[in-house]
């Protein structure tokens, strides 16, 4: 398999979680724009740092990304949080998954069929592109060798 996604509870209080972290290559952490989520995420990423790039762990990195994002809301909290993440060295992807009731629709939730174009504006396509660039980076040599 090239890619396996594992959804874990958003808490550190889970038996076997450190062992799981050691077997993963990357961890992508969804964060909601609220203070409680940000505080717990900072604690979570602080612990993850102990497993990243260590001899007894496969974990190469972890990345946060915004979810349940509302574009029409004032962005002061989001911008302040992004500044804190930058200062703390917590990687944050640029993709923002918008809050939408469309996620409840079957055509958005399918794991077998591609998402229809009218739902791609919600940020999922850009998130998948960012994840792909991290997990499957294109080397310069490979990029040059590919026909345009």
Secondary structure as GFF3:
##gff-version 3
##sequence-region A 1 148
A	DSSP	alpha_helix	17	23	.	.	.	ID=ss1
A	DSSP	beta_strand	26	32	.	.	.	ID=ss2
A	DSSP	alpha_helix	35	48	.	.	.	ID=ss3
A	DSSP	beta_strand	61	69	.	.	.	ID=ss4
A	DSSP	alpha_helix	76	88	.	.	.	ID=ss5
A	DSSP	beta_strand	92	98	.	.	.	ID=ss6
A	DSSP	three_ten_helix	101	104	.	.	.	ID=ss7
A	DSSP	alpha_helix	106	109	.	.	.	ID=ss8
A	DSSP	three_ten_helix	117	122	.	.	.	ID=ss9
A	DSSP	alpha_helix	124	135	.	.	.	ID=ss10
A	DSSP	alpha_helix	140	145	.	.	.	ID=ss11
###
